[in-house]
Amino acid sequence: MIMNSSDNQWQFWIDRGGTFTDIVARKPSGRLISHKLLSENSQQYHDAALQGIKELLQ
């Protein structure tokens, strides 16, 4: 079996909108998961995209 270098890595797609930031991720297993955060929430996080990725990786 030949594996691509991306087979054991996470992949992320991010749509940052005015109200929400949506994140879709592909886990190394191939499973897709999604997460949604407020685009602006300075009391909780500095950057919605980075926060969403951190939360998905936990």
N, C-alpha and C positions, 0 to 999 in steps of 0.2 A: 504494500500500500504506500503510495506517495502522498506526503502531506505538504501542503503549502505552509510557508512561515506564518501565515495569518490563521491557520487552523487552531493554534493554541493561544490566541490573543482575543481580547475584547475588541469590539468595533462599536463606535458611537455615531449617531446622527442627531443633530440638534437643530431645532427650529425655535429661534428666539423671537417672540412676538412682543407686542406692546403690553399685554397683560400677563401672558403665560409663556414659559419656556418649556417646550416638550423635548424629551430625550428618549430615543429608542436605542437600545443596546442589543448587540448579539454576544451572548456569552461564549466562552471557548467551546462549550458543548454544542453550540448552534442554536440554542434556545433564544428567542426574542423576548425582551421585556421592555416596558415603557415606564416613564416617570414624568410627572408634571409639577412644576413649581411656579410661584409667582415670579415674574421677571424682575421685579423690584421688591426687595424685602430686606432693607439694610439693617434692620434689627436682628435678623437671623443669619444672613450670609452676604458676602460682598458680591459674588457672581453666581447667578442661578445655574448656569451651565456647569461650572466646576462643582458646585454643591450637589447638583443632581448626579453627576458622575461619581462623586464620593459616596453618596447614598446608595447608588446601584452596586458599587463594588463591595459594600459591607455585607 
